Amino acid sequence: MTKLKPVLGRGLASLIPRHHPAAVAPPTTVASDDGTSTDVIVSVELDAIARNPYQPRADFDPVALDELRQSIEAKGVIQPITVRRIDGAFQLISGERRVRAAREAGLTSIPAFVIKVKNNEEMLELALIENLQREHLNPIEVAISYKRLIEECDVTQEEVSQRIGKDRTTITNTLRLLKLPEAIQAAVRKSEITSGHARALISIEDTALQLGIFQQIVEKDLSVRAVERLVRGQAGKKRAVSPLRIAVANSALASVEERLRQMFGTKVQVKPLHGGKGEIVLEYYSEADLERLLEIFEGIQERPYL
């Protein structure tokens, strides 16, 4: 995919003119659509608007949507949606919540800001960036949007940072949420846990342990601080029993087992338990073999050297 220029034509200036410096002229409001003009606000039939295939929002809160419907019924659509012309109709760039609420409110048309989009690449970037700047996306939707910008628009994290006005570290930390198990991501989407809870779990490499702490968060309504303490405690346990120490311990046990095997002439297992305790298991294969082992033990009693 061809890499887009740092500034996309009119870029977000055309999408959000009221927030841009005064030097940028606002879009023209026209009474009716002539079918060709861009950078204009026109009344568009809702049935003539195709959904945005690049819509970053996957979750629509029914309560918030109903509140928006009530607002539209009382005051109308205050903020125009953004569309582009395509095949004699329109394709939505941003404002799907407004479109849905307007339909539920019984409207047949909606004010729309019509812009020109050069290609699907620019459409994708405009849709993602515009939604990231305007819409209340949940943290997982934001992370997916960042990922799509990087992968599908061939931009770097630094370029994403510049285009949406977020710190590079914020971009990186948000993307890391996508490494979490699907169950935890779903909980973030549904606001069952916060992004702070989720970020605290990221440093845990063991998926089962992540899910275990996640269940505690939900069942006990743990705070983010409490989760961070839990995670630090797990990290401390991990340091206390490092892979190197485990390897050394296993090697020492194997050496002891080999010495005992040679001494008793049979298979020996050394099983460590808690608190420095353990047990030694010797196998015998017949009554005669058991008698042989007893004789060895009696000899040990006379010549203790272990």
Secondary structure, 3 states (H helix, E strand, C coil): CCCCCCCCCCHHHHHCHHHCCCCCCCCEECCCCCCCCCCEEEEEEHHHEECCCCCCCCCCCHHHHHHHHHHHHHHCCCCCEEEEEECCEEEEEECHHHHHHHHHCCCCEEEEEEECCCCHHHHHHHHHHHHHHHCCCCHHHHHHHHHHHHHHCCCCHHHHHHHHCCCHHHHHHHHHHHHCCHHHHHHHHCCCCCHHHHHHHHCCCCHHHHHHHHHHHHHHCCCHHHHHHHHHHHHHHHHHCCHHHHHHHHHHHHHHHHHHHHHHCCCEEEEECHHHCEEEEECCCCHHHHHHHHHHHHHHHHCCCC
